[in-house]
């Protein structure tokens, strides 16, 4: 598949973890150079189509080669307070503002069909132009790159949490990465939820006690 290269003033943004039961929702924003044509660059694609190891390699490559990038998160508490859609957009905004500190941009392409305009930090009250693109991570190189570093950050964050809190192994997080597998949902029923579960999600609401 040939991915579309955007101009150097156009940043791609994507999020990971919107559908998980556990942990942060993570967003990333990326502008890649338009003159790259090496082997790793040509392997950039939708993060869902990559193995864990390949994502790790490409995430490192993207962060080294990107003109600018940013990562933003929204916590389970924020998700419960303002809902997952608004929290996802908040994470995207945080990623975009982080990226903007390193290089300004004039437009944003967003994977999916939801977004909320952001104010240009260098213009009084002006919003940055944006476009939502269905399956954008399968069409635009900057969105695909954003999906990779967001997924890499999200999964490694889960891995570190389990290392620090071995009791989390009972939720099978190293295999499901927070998603609502049968084993994960059964563990919630049997053990209650952890403080990093999303309490407003139906699979977590069945048992609001903390282990």
Secondary structure, DSSP 4 states (H G I P E B T S, - for coil): -PPBPPPTTEEEEEEE-TT-SBS-EEEEEEE--SS--STTGGG---GGGS-HHHHHHHHHHHHHH-SEEEEEEE-HHHHHHH-HHHHHHHHHHHHHHHHHHHS--SEEEEESS-----B-TTSSSPBPEEEEETTGGGTBHHHHHHHHHHHHHHHHHHHHHHHH-GGGGGGTHHHHTT---HHHHHHHHHH-B-TTB-TTSHHHHT---B-
